[in-house]
Amino acid sequence: MASPPPAPVAVARPAYRAQTRKPARHQISPVTFTLLATAPAVLALAALRPR
């Protein structure tokens, strides 16, 4: 003979809080830094090369 299933028990949930956003890290990527550093030099070389 099977016993009846246990009665459901309420489970306390934590109060809802919107997830806080992490502050943006203002750090330039190495690829972008390299392009920004070398592009003017490459353009200057192309513009000033002897013709």
C-alpha positions, 0 to 999 in steps of 0.5 A: 500500500503506497502512502499519499504524496507529500503536500507541496511546500512553499519555497522562499525565493530571493527578491528580484533585483535587476542585474547591475551592469559592470562599468565599461572598461575603456581600454583600446584593443591592441589591434586598434591601437596598432592600426591607429599608430601605423596608419598615419605613417603608412599614408605619409610614406605613400604620399611622400614617396618619390615619383 
